[in-house]
Amino acid sequence: MKTKQVDRNINHFQKDNLIKLAQIFPSAVKDGEVDFLALREELGLFTEVKEEKYEFTWAGKQNAKKAAQEDVFGKTLKLVLPESKEADKTENIYIEGDNLEALKLLRQNYYNAVKMIYIDPPYNTGNDFIYNDNYKIPSADSLKAEGDMSDLGERYTVNTKSNNRYHANWLNMMYPRLLVAKDLLTDDGAIFISIDDNELENVKNLCNMVFGESNYVAIFPWRKRTAKSDVPFGISQDYEWIVCYAKSSLFKGSIAGKERKYYESDDYPNRPWRIHDLTKQTTASERPNSYFTIINPKTGAEYPANPNRTWAITQDTFKKYYDEGRIVFPGDYSFLNISKPALRYWKEDDMEKAGEDFGRIAVSTKLGDDIGMSQDGTKEITNLFGSKIFPFPKPSSLICFLCKIHTSGHDIILDFFSGSATTAHAVMKLNSEDKGKRRFIMVQIPEVLEASSEAYKAGFSTICEIGRERIRRAGESIVRENPDCEVDTGFKVFRIAPTNIKWNSLMDAGQLDFSQIESAPDLADFMPGANDADIVYELMLRQRNVALSESLEQLSDIGRRTYLYGGSYLVCLETEITVELINKLAELVPLPIKFIFRDSAFRDDIALKDETFRRLKALISKNAGTDKPVYTVEFI
């Protein structure tokens, strides 16, 4: 009987895209391949267009797109407990490593799961580090010696303005990262990108390609400083920009508005109401039916219309509104000071119409005075560390504002250029203010600090060390200031590392070395030094929508090396499978949705493996009851 192996690949970009295309244009996909002629006809392109067309392109664009679609091989995320804080209960994640690799490793776990992405990428000023994804060089040692590679092997280089591919290099770095990041966003999610004038236009063009022009939301001007005098042309460029794109039209931003004034009156008990202007900015000639004199039926008082601003109702609809109690006249209530009729709105109607957005208003791109400048971000860092150990950090108030626009509850916020971890600070701070349960995922390459820097003198060797320590200190400060508020200030640290699993290597060689399995079974399946937790996490990277913050439980009553991840995925790393073990697994309540075993645990007994597989499937079917979810069994 054919059994299913755990896929060594994490992502299948081409296959996923083919499925999406088939859902939109079924006739364009035949036998698993794209019929490009049929696709063109579906798009209404029945003849070849010879004319020139507008297109945003640059040197290396095609390779950059390929880089987004290539899977990440031989890599995993390794849990680093000594660097983590409250790893057993936190839902926050910090990843150290190249962010393109990290995004690909996260793609299955967080597919369509991230509500908001905020990034503050290198601005391409001529001095910024640029991730160099396809930089070929014979020796990694020479890269390290030149400062273009960290000790962990991550590559980065300075993109100088004298480089003839100055903008292209930056675009080649950003394009694949945005393409992969889009898959992580929820359908109503959005991305916010901080940028300066150097690449603002290119950011918009990139996002138009990745997210679609129709999903452009806004550009927020952020004032980073007060005016300087010693500037080129005598013009101080005091603003940077935050470009916002939605994943789809489902995105809707709003912020808490000034609370509306509702009144209570004896004539309408338990029905709070408010008043609104009964006039409209139209002239008598534009709305002749609304140009009339309103007469108070109770007092006979007359209120003629203004020829330049008519009533919002017509003479025909006045009686209907009055009978419904919708018209309020001067003198009706002693607590109201009005000089002309007003329109009454019930709070219950406002709440029904607004739904979960009740009390919230549209967002203005003009940021308030409470949003800090760069000096405020520096002050935050200085207060936490006692010195200016990080240059030009964004103020947490800025990120808090962006998070308020679109996140709440248990939403996930991702920052894959996390730097000093301002975004993590902001998420914890906002949670303490509104009692939210937002979670963060930070990703940062371990850029080595210069020996002359304040951070290096303070004992930090990489930006990652600064970011993690900032989260610790900011969390402690928030807890001190809000002792009664339960805020998750912990985080699990993962580091991009070589794979722990010898993926099908023995199978590819032709047969298993059973003598090796008998003497040292782990050497047959796993890399030297790999521990069980590392292996389980690597297997979980291949599961759709399984968060890395889920719990990992050892089922010691079943076996010494049997684990349950997130209450749903059972990973059995026992070196030998027995009937008793299978019986125990099948009796678990609730049943895991997936069981993963080691091929080598069956030795060369194919019959035992086949019988075990059948028996487990049968027991699962029997114990699952009438309402059966889908259960699977896989092998490594």
C-alpha positions as CSV (number, residue, x, y, z in Angstrom):
1,M,0.0,0.0,0.0
2,K,1.3,3.5,-0.9
3,T,2.0,5.7,2.1
4,K,2.5,9.4,2.2
5,Q,5.9,11.0,3.0
6,V,6.3,14.4,4.6
7,D,7.1,16.8,1.8
8,R,10.7,18.0,2.0
9,N,9.5,21.2,0.3
10,I,7.8,23.9,2.4
11,N,6.2,25.8,-0.4
12,H,4.8,25.0,-3.9
13,F,4.5,28.5,-5.4
14,Q,3.9,27.4,-9.0
15,K,1.3,24.8,-8.1
16,D,-0.5,27.3,-5.8
17,N,-0.6,29.9,-8.5
18,L,-1.9,27.4,-11.1
19,I,-4.7,26.5,-8.7
20,K,-5.6,30.2,-8.3
21,L,-5.6,30.7,-12.1
22,A,-7.8,27.7,-12.6
23,Q,-10.3,29.0,-10.1
24,I,-10.6,32.3,-12.1
25,F,-10.2,31.0,-15.7
26,P,-10.9,27.2,-15.7
27,S,-10.6,27.0,-19.5
28,A,-7.0,28.4,-19.3
29,V,-5.7,25.4,-17.4
30,K,-5.6,22.1,-19.2
31,D,-4.0,18.9,-17.8
32,G,-2.2,20.9,-15.2
33,E,-0.6,23.3,-17.7
34,V,-1.5,26.9,-18.7
35,D,-3.0,27.3,-22.2
36,F,-1.7,30.8,-22.8
37,L,-3.8,31.3,-26.0
38,A,-7.0,30.4,-24.1
39,L,-5.9,32.7,-21.2
40,R,-5.4,35.6,-23.7
41,E,-8.8,35.0,-25.1
42,E,-10.3,35.0,-21.6
43,L,-8.8,38.4,-21.1
44,G,-10.3,39.6,-24.4
45,L,-6.9,39.7,-26.2
46,F,-7.8,38.0,-29.5
47,T,-5.0,39.6,-31.5
48,E,-1.4,40.3,-30.7
49,V,-1.0,43.9,-29.6
50,K,2.0,45.4,-31.4
51,E,1.8,48.9,-29.8
52,E,4.0,50.0,-26.9
53,K,2.6,49.8,-23.5
54,Y,3.3,51.2,-20.0
55,E,5.4,48.9,-17.9
56,F,7.4,49.3,-14.8
57,T,10.6,47.3,-15.2
58,W,14.3,47.3,-14.3
59,A,17.5,45.2,-14.6
60,G,17.0,42.0,-12.8
61,K,13.2,42.1,-12.4
62,Q,12.6,38.6,-13.8
63,N,15.2,37.0,-11.5
64,A,13.8,38.9,-8.6
65,K,10.4,37.4,-9.3
66,K,11.9,33.9,-9.6
67,A,13.6,34.4,-6.3
68,A,10.1,34.9,-4.7
69,Q,8.9,31.6,-6.2
70,E,11.9,29.5,-5.4
71,D,11.4,27.4,-2.3
72,V,13.9,27.6,0.6
73,F,15.9,24.4,0.7
74,G,17.9,22.9,3.5
75,K,16.8,25.6,6.1
76,T,14.6,25.6,9.1
77,L,13.8,27.7,12.1
78,K,15.6,26.6,15.3
79,L,14.1,27.6,18.6
80,V,16.6,29.4,20.8
81,L,15.3,29.1,24.3
82,P,18.2,30.9,26.1
83,E,17.3,34.1,24.1
84,S,13.5,33.7,24.5
85,K,11.3,35.1,27.2
86,E,8.4,33.1,28.7
87,A,8.6,30.8,25.7
88,D,6.1,28.4,27.2
89,K,3.2,30.8,27.2
90,T,4.0,33.7,24.8
91,E,2.4,34.1,21.4
92,N,5.0,36.5,20.1
93,I,7.8,35.5,17.7
94,Y,11.3,36.9,17.0
95,I,13.2,35.5,14.0
96,E,16.9,36.1,13.4
97,G,18.0,35.7,9.8
98,D,17.5,36.7,6.2
99,N,13.9,38.0,5.9
100,L,13.2,36.5,2.5
101,E,14.1,33.1,3.8
102,A,12.1,33.8,6.9
103,L,9.0,34.8,5.0
104,K,9.2,31.6,2.9
105,L,9.6,29.5,6.0
106,L,6.6,31.2,7.6
107,R,4.4,31.0,4.5
108,Q,2.6,27.8,5.4
109,N,2.2,28.6,9.1
110,Y,0.9,32.1,8.6
111,Y,-0.8,31.9,5.2
112,N,-3.5,34.5,5.1
113,A,-3.1,35.0,8.8
114,V,-1.3,38.4,9.3
115,K,-3.6,41.4,9.7
116,M,-1.0,44.1,9.3
117,I,2.5,44.4,8.0
118,Y,4.7,47.4,8.9
119,I,8.2,47.6,7.5
120,D,10.9,50.3,7.6
121,P,13.2,49.0,4.9
122,P,16.6,50.5,4.0
123,Y,15.9,53.9,2.4
124,N,18.6,53.5,-0.3
125,T,20.3,56.7,0.7
126,G,23.7,55.4,-0.5
127,N,24.8,54.1,2.9
128,D,22.2,51.5,3.6
129,F,22.7,47.8,3.8
130,I,20.9,45.9,1.0
131,Y,20.1,42.2,1.2
132,N,22.1,40.6,-1.6
133,D,20.1,37.5,-2.4
134,N,21.8,36.3,-5.6
135,Y,25.3,37.5,-4.9
136,K,27.6,34.8,-6.2
137,I,31.1,34.6,-4.6
138,P,33.5,31.7,-4.3
139,S,34.4,32.1,-0.6
140,A,32.1,33.0,2.3
141,D,35.2,33.9,4.3
142,S,36.0,36.8,1.9
143,L,32.5,38.1,2.3
144,K,32.9,38.1,6.0
145,A,36.3,39.8,5.8
146,E,34.8,42.6,3.7
147,G,31.8,43.0,6.0
148,D,29.3,41.7,3.5
149,M,28.3,38.6,5.4
150,S,27.6,37.9,9.1
151,D,29.1,35.0,11.0
152,L,25.8,33.2,10.5
153,G,26.2,33.5,6.7
154,E,23.6,36.2,6.0
155,R,24.7,38.4,3.1
156,Y,24.3,42.1,2.9
157,T,26.2,44.9,1.2
158,V,26.2,48.7,0.9
159,N,24.3,50.0,-2.1
160,T,26.3,53.2,-3.0
161,K,24.8,55.9,-5.3
162,S,27.8,55.4,-7.6
163,N,26.6,51.9,-8.4
164,N,25.1,51.9,-11.9
165,R,22.4,49.6,-10.7
166,Y,21.6,51.8,-7.6
167,H,17.8,51.7,-7.9
168,A,17.7,48.2,-9.5
169,N,19.6,46.6,-6.6
170,W,17.1,48.1,-4.2
171,L,14.1,47.0,-6.3
172,N,15.5,43.5,-6.6
173,M,15.8,43.3,-2.9
174,M,12.3,44.6,-2.2
175,Y,10.2,42.9,-5.0
176,P,10.5,39.2,-3.9
177,R,9.9,40.1,-0.2
178,L,6.7,41.9,-1.0
179,L,5.5,39.1,-3.2
180,V,5.9,36.5,-0.5
181,A,4.7,38.8,2.2
182,K,1.4,39.3,0.4
183,D,0.5,35.6,0.9
184,L,0.8,36.1,4.7
185,L,-1.7,38.9,4.8
186,T,-5.4,38.3,5.6
187,D,-7.9,39.1,2.9
188,D,-8.7,42.3,4.8
189,G,-5.1,43.0,5.8
190,A,-2.8,45.9,4.8
191,I,0.8,46.8,4.6
192,F,2.4,50.0,5.7
193,I,5.8,50.9,4.3
194,S,8.0,53.7,5.7
195,I,10.1,55.3,3.0
196,D,11.8,58.7,2.1
197,D,11.9,60.5,-1.2
198,N,14.7,58.3,-2.6
199,E,12.4,55.4,-3.4
200,L,8.9,56.7,-2.8
201,E,7.9,56.5,-6.4
202,N,9.4,53.0,-6.8
203,V,7.6,51.8,-3.7
204,K,4.3,52.8,-5.2
205,N,5.2,51.2,-8.5
206,L,6.2,48.0,-6.8
207,C,3.1,47.9,-4.7
208,N,0.9,48.6,-7.7
209,M,2.5,45.4,-9.3
210,V,2.2,43.3,-6.1
211,F,-1.1,44.4,-4.6
212,G,-2.8,46.1,-7.5
213,E,-3.4,49.8,-8.2
214,S,-7.0,49.5,-7.0
215,N,-5.7,48.5,-3.6
216,Y,-3.7,51.6,-3.0
217,V,-5.1,53.2,0.2
218,A,-3.1,56.3,1.1
219,I,0.3,57.9,1.8
220,F,0.7,59.3,5.3
221,P,3.2,62.2,5.6
222,W,5.2,61.7,8.8
223,R,7.1,64.7,10.2
224,K,10.5,63.3,11.3
225,R,12.1,66.6,12.5
226,T,11.9,70.3,12.8
227,A,13.3,72.4,10.0
228,K,17.1,72.6,9.5
229,S,19.0,75.5,8.0
230,D,22.1,73.8,6.6
231,V,20.3,71.9,3.8
232,P,20.6,71.7,0.0
233,F,18.8,74.4,-1.9
234,G,17.8,76.0,1.4
235,I,14.8,73.6,1.6
236,S,14.5,71.4,4.7
237,Q,13.0,68.0,3.9
238,D,11.3,67.3,7.2
239,Y,8.9,64.6,6.1
240,E,9.0,60.9,5.3
241,W,6.2,58.8,4.0
242,I,4.2,55.8,5.0
243,V,2.7,54.1,2.0
244,C,-0.4,51.9,2.7
245,Y,-1.8,49.2,0.4
246,A,-4.6,46.7,1.1
247,K,-4.5,43.1,0.1
248,S,-8.1,43.5,-1.2
249,S,-11.1,45.7,-1.1
250,L,-12.1,44.1,2.2
251,F,-9.7,46.3,4.0
252,K,-11.4,49.1,6.0
253,G,-9.5,51.5,8.3
254,S,-10.9,53.5,11.1
255,I,-10.0,55.0,14.5
256,A,-11.8,55.8,17.7
257,G,-13.7,59.0,17.2
258,K,-14.8,61.7,19.6
259,E,-17.7,60.3,21.5
260,R,-21.0,61.5,20.1
261,K,-23.3,63.4,22.5
262,Y,-26.5,61.4,23.1
263,Y,-29.5,62.7,25.1
264,E,-32.0,60.9,27.3
265,S,-35.6,62.3,27.5
266,D,-38.8,61.3,29.2
267,D,-40.7,61.2,26.0
268,Y,-38.4,58.5,24.6
269,P,-37.4,56.4,27.7
270,N,-34.4,54.1,27.2
271,R,-33.9,55.4,23.7
272,P,-30.8,57.7,23.6
273,W,-30.7,60.1,20.7
274,R,-28.6,62.8,19.1
275,I,-29.4,65.7,16.8
276,H,-27.9,66.6,13.4
277,D,-28.1,69.6,11.1
278,L,-31.4,69.5,9.1
279,T,-30.0,71.6,6.3
280,K,-27.9,70.7,3.2
281,Q,-25.4,72.6,1.2
282,T,-27.6,73.0,-1.9
283,T,-29.3,76.1,-3.3
284,A,-33.0,76.7,-3.9
285,S,-32.5,76.3,-7.6
286,E,-30.7,73.0,-7.2
287,R,-33.3,71.6,-4.8
288,P,-36.6,73.5,-5.2
289,N,-38.6,70.8,-3.3
290,S,-36.4,71.4,-0.3
291,Y,-36.8,75.2,-0.4
292,F,-39.9,75.8,1.8
293,T,-40.9,77.1,5.2
294,I,-41.1,74.6,8.0
295,I,-43.9,75.3,10.5
296,N,-43.9,73.8,14.0
297,P,-47.3,72.0,14.3
298,K,-47.3,72.7,18.1
299,T,-46.5,76.4,18.2
300,G,-47.0,77.6,14.7
301,A,-43.5,79.1,14.6
302,E,-42.1,79.4,11.1
303,Y,-38.6,78.6,9.9
304,P,-38.0,79.6,6.3
305,A,-35.3,77.9,4.2
306,N,-32.1,79.6,3.3
307,P,-31.9,80.0,-0.4
308,N,-28.2,79.2,-0.3
309,R,-28.6,76.2,2.0
310,T,-31.9,74.3,1.7
311,W,-33.5,71.8,4.1
312,A,-32.2,68.2,3.8
313,I,-35.9,67.0,3.6
314,T,-38.7,67.9,1.2
315,Q,-42.1,69.4,2.0
316,D,-43.6,66.0,1.1
317,T,-41.4,64.1,3.6
318,F,-41.6,66.5,6.5
319,K,-44.8,65.0,7.9
320,K,-43.4,61.5,7.8
321,Y,-40.2,62.6,9.7
322,Y,-42.3,64.6,12.2
323,D,-44.7,61.7,12.9
324,E,-41.7,59.4,13.5
325,G,-40.3,61.8,16.1
326,R,-37.3,62.6,13.9
327,I,-37.8,66.5,13.9
328,V,-36.7,68.5,17.0
329,F,-37.8,72.1,17.2
330,P,-36.3,74.9,19.3
331,G,-37.9,74.9,22.7
332,D,-38.8,71.2,22.7
333,Y,-36.2,70.5,25.4
334,S,-34.8,72.9,27.9
335,F,-31.3,71.3,27.7
336,L,-31.0,72.0,24.0
337,N,-29.9,75.4,22.7
338,I,-30.9,75.4,19.0
339,S,-32.3,78.2,16.8
340,K,-33.7,76.1,14.0
341,P,-35.2,72.6,13.5
342,A,-32.8,69.7,13.8
343,L,-32.9,66.0,12.7
344,R,-33.0,63.3,15.5
345,Y,-31.0,60.1,15.2
346,W,-31.5,57.1,17.6
347,K,-28.4,55.5,19.1
348,E,-29.8,52.1,18.4
349,D,-30.0,52.9,14.7
350,D,-26.4,54.3,14.7
351,M,-25.2,51.1,16.3
352,E,-27.0,48.8,13.9
353,K,-25.8,50.7,10.9
354,A,-22.1,50.9,12.1
355,G,-21.9,47.4,13.5
356,E,-18.5,46.7,15.0
357,D,-17.3,50.1,13.7
358,F,-19.7,52.0,16.0
359,G,-17.8,54.9,17.7
360,R,-15.1,54.9,15.1
361,I,-14.5,57.3,12.3
362,A,-12.5,57.5,9.0
363,V,-8.8,58.0,9.3
364,S,-7.2,61.2,8.2
365,T,-3.7,61.1,6.5
366,K,-2.8,64.2,8.6
367,L,-1.1,62.7,11.6
368,G,-1.9,64.3,15.0
369,D,0.4,66.2,17.2
370,D,0.6,63.2,19.5
371,I,2.6,61.3,16.9
372,G,6.3,61.7,17.8
373,M,9.2,62.6,15.6
374,S,12.6,60.9,15.2
375,Q,13.9,62.7,18.3
376,D,11.1,61.0,20.3
377,G,12.1,57.6,19.0
378,T,15.7,58.3,20.1
379,K,14.4,59.5,23.5
380,E,12.6,56.2,23.9
381,I,15.7,54.2,23.2
382,T,17.8,56.4,25.5
383,N,15.3,56.0,28.3
384,L,15.4,52.2,28.0
385,F,19.2,51.8,27.5
386,G,20.7,54.9,29.0
387,S,22.4,55.9,25.7
388,K,21.6,56.4,22.0
389,I,22.5,52.9,20.9
390,F,20.3,52.9,17.7
391,P,20.2,55.6,15.0
392,F,16.9,57.2,13.9
393,P,14.4,54.8,15.4
394,K,10.7,55.4,14.7
395,P,8.7,56.6,17.7
396,S,6.4,53.9,19.1
397,S,3.5,56.4,18.9
398,L,3.7,56.3,15.1
399,I,3.4,52.5,15.0
400,C,0.7,52.5,17.6
401,F,-1.3,54.9,15.5
402,L,-1.0,52.6,12.4
403,C,-2.0,49.6,14.5
404,K,-5.0,51.4,15.8
405,I,-6.2,51.9,12.2
406,H,-6.8,48.3,11.5
407,T,-5.9,45.9,14.3
408,S,-7.6,44.6,17.5
409,G,-8.2,41.5,19.5
410,H,-5.7,38.7,18.6
411,D,-4.5,40.2,15.3
412,I,-1.0,39.5,14.2
413,I,1.4,42.3,13.2
414,L,4.5,41.4,11.2
415,D,7.7,43.5,10.7
416,F,10.4,41.8,8.6
417,F,12.8,44.8,8.8
418,S,12.4,45.1,12.6
419,G,15.6,46.9,13.5
420,S,15.4,48.0,17.1
421,A,12.0,46.3,17.4
422,T,9.9,49.5,17.7
423,T,6.9,47.6,16.3
424,A,7.1,45.0,19.1
425,H,7.3,47.8,21.6
426,A,4.3,49.5,20.0
427,V,2.2,46.4,20.0
428,M,2.8,45.7,23.7
429,K,2.1,49.4,24.5
430,L,-1.2,49.4,22.5
431,N,-2.3,46.2,24.2
432,S,-1.7,47.8,27.6
433,E,-3.9,50.7,26.6
434,D,-6.9,48.9,25.1
435,K,-6.5,45.5,26.6
436,G,-6.0,43.9,23.2
437,K,-4.2,40.6,22.6
438,R,-2.3,41.5,19.5
439,R,0.7,39.4,18.6
440,F,3.9,40.3,16.9
441,I,6.3,38.6,14.6
442,M,9.7,40.4,14.2
443,V,12.3,39.4,11.6
444,Q,15.8,40.9,11.5
445,I,19.0,40.0,9.8
446,P,21.9,39.8,12.4
447,E,23.7,42.8,11.0
448,V,27.1,43.2,12.8
449,L,27.6,46.5,14.6
450,E,30.6,48.6,14.1
451,A,33.1,48.5,16.9
452,S,33.0,52.3,17.2
453,S,29.2,52.4,17.7
454,E,27.5,53.2,21.0
455,A,25.7,49.9,20.9
456,Y,28.9,47.9,20.5
457,K,30.5,49.8,23.4
458,A,27.3,48.9,25.5
459,G,28.0,45.2,24.9
460,F,25.8,44.5,21.8
461,S,27.3,42.8,18.8
462,T,24.3,42.7,16.4
463,I,21.1,44.6,15.7
464,C,19.2,41.5,16.8
465,E,20.7,41.7,20.3
466,I,19.5,45.3,20.5
467,G,16.0,44.4,19.3
468,R,15.5,41.5,21.7
469,E,16.8,43.5,24.7
470,R,14.6,46.4,23.8
471,I,11.5,44.1,23.8
472,R,12.6,42.8,27.3
473,R,13.1,46.3,28.7
474,A,10.0,47.8,27.1
475,G,7.9,45.0,28.3
476,E,9.2,45.4,31.9
477,S,8.5,49.1,31.7
478,I,5.0,48.6,30.4
479,V,4.2,46.1,33.2
480,R,5.5,48.5,35.8
481,E,3.3,51.3,34.5
482,N,0.2,49.0,34.1
483,P,0.4,46.5,36.9
484,D,-3.2,45.4,36.6
485,C,-3.1,44.8,32.8
486,E,-2.3,41.4,31.5
487,V,0.1,42.1,28.6
488,D,2.1,39.4,26.7
489,T,5.7,40.7,26.9
490,G,7.3,37.4,26.1
491,F,8.7,36.2,22.8
492,K,10.0,32.9,21.3
493,V,13.3,33.4,19.5
494,F,13.9,31.4,16.3
495,R,17.1,31.4,14.3
496,I,17.3,30.4,10.6
497,A,19.6,27.3,10.6
498,P,20.5,24.3,8.5
499,T,17.9,21.5,8.3
500,N,17.7,18.9,11.1
501,I,16.3,16.2,8.9
502,K,18.0,14.0,6.3
503,W,15.2,14.4,3.8
504,N,14.8,11.1,1.9
505,S,18.6,10.9,1.7
506,L,18.7,7.2,2.5
507,M,15.8,6.5,0.2
508,D,17.5,8.4,-2.6
509,A,20.7,6.3,-2.1
510,G,18.7,3.1,-2.9
511,Q,18.2,1.5,0.5
512,L,18.4,2.0,4.2
513,D,21.5,1.0,6.1
514,F,19.8,-1.1,8.8
515,S,23.0,-1.8,10.6
516,Q,23.4,1.9,11.2
517,I,19.8,2.2,12.3
518,E,20.3,-0.5,14.9
519,S,23.4,1.1,16.3
520,A,22.6,4.8,16.0
521,P,19.0,5.2,14.7
522,D,19.0,9.1,14.8
523,L,22.0,9.3,12.5
524,A,19.9,7.6,9.8
525,D,17.2,10.3,9.9
526,F,18.6,13.4,11.5
527,M,21.6,15.7,11.4
528,P,24.1,15.5,14.2
529,G,23.1,17.6,17.2
530,A,19.5,17.9,16.2
531,N,17.1,17.6,19.2
532,D,13.5,16.5,19.2
533,A,12.0,20.0,19.6
534,D,14.0,21.2,16.6
535,I,12.7,18.3,14.5
536,V,9.1,18.9,15.5
537,Y,9.2,22.6,14.7
538,E,10.8,21.8,11.3
539,L,8.0,19.4,10.5
540,M,5.4,22.0,11.6
541,L,6.8,24.5,9.0
542,R,5.1,22.3,6.4
543,Q,1.6,22.6,7.9
544,R,-0.9,25.2,6.8
545,N,-2.0,27.8,9.4
546,V,-0.2,26.3,12.4
547,A,1.3,29.1,14.5
548,L,4.9,28.8,15.8
549,S,3.6,30.0,19.2
550,E,1.5,26.9,19.7
551,S,2.3,24.6,22.6
552,L,4.6,21.6,22.3
553,E,3.7,18.8,24.7
554,Q,5.6,15.6,25.4
555,L,3.2,12.6,25.7
556,S,5.3,10.7,28.3
557,D,2.5,8.3,29.1
558,I,2.7,7.1,25.4
559,G,6.4,7.2,24.7
560,R,9.7,8.9,25.5
561,R,9.8,10.7,22.2
562,T,6.2,11.3,21.2
563,Y,4.9,14.8,21.0
564,L,1.7,16.7,20.5
565,Y,1.9,20.1,18.8
566,G,-0.9,22.6,19.2
567,G,-3.2,19.8,20.4
568,S,-3.6,18.7,16.7
569,Y,-0.4,17.3,15.3
570,L,1.2,14.2,16.7
571,V,4.9,13.6,15.9
572,C,6.2,10.2,16.9
573,L,10.0,10.1,16.9
574,E,10.3,6.7,18.7
575,T,12.9,4.4,17.2
576,E,10.6,1.5,17.3
577,I,6.8,1.2,16.5
578,T,4.8,-1.4,18.5
579,V,1.1,-2.5,18.4
580,E,0.7,-1.2,21.9
581,L,2.0,2.2,20.9
582,I,-0.4,2.4,17.9
583,N,-3.3,1.5,20.1
584,K,-2.5,4.3,22.6
585,L,-2.2,6.8,19.8
586,A,-5.5,5.9,18.2
587,E,-7.3,6.3,21.6
588,L,-6.2,9.9,22.1
589,V,-9.1,12.3,22.8
590,P,-9.4,14.5,21.0
591,L,-7.7,12.8,18.1
592,P,-4.9,14.7,16.4
593,I,-5.6,15.6,12.8
594,K,-2.2,14.4,11.6
595,F,0.2,11.6,12.7
596,I,3.8,11.7,11.6
597,F,6.2,8.7,12.1
598,R,9.8,7.8,11.2
599,D,10.2,5.4,8.3
600,S,13.2,3.9,10.0
601,A,11.2,2.9,13.1
602,F,9.7,0.1,11.0
603,R,13.2,-1.2,10.1
604,D,12.9,-3.2,6.8
605,D,9.5,-4.8,7.8
606,I,7.3,-3.4,5.0
607,A,4.5,-5.7,6.1
608,L,4.6,-4.2,9.7
609,K,4.5,-0.7,8.3
610,D,1.6,-1.6,6.0
611,E,-0.4,-3.3,8.8
612,T,0.4,-0.5,11.2
613,F,-0.9,2.1,8.7
614,R,-4.1,0.2,8.1
615,R,-4.6,-0.5,11.8
616,L,-4.1,3.1,12.8
617,K,-6.5,4.3,10.1
618,A,-9.1,1.8,11.1
619,L,-8.8,2.7,14.8
620,I,-9.0,6.4,14.0
621,S,-12.1,5.8,11.9
622,K,-13.7,3.8,14.7
623,N,-12.8,6.2,17.5
624,A,-13.6,9.3,15.7
625,G,-17.4,8.8,15.9
626,T,-19.9,9.9,13.3
627,D,-18.6,13.4,12.8
628,K,-15.2,12.6,11.3
629,P,-12.7,15.3,10.4
630,V,-10.0,14.5,7.9
631,Y,-7.1,12.6,9.5
632,T,-3.8,11.8,7.8
633,V,-0.7,9.7,8.5
634,E,2.7,10.7,7.1
635,F,6.2,9.4,7.3
636,I,9.7,10.9,7.4
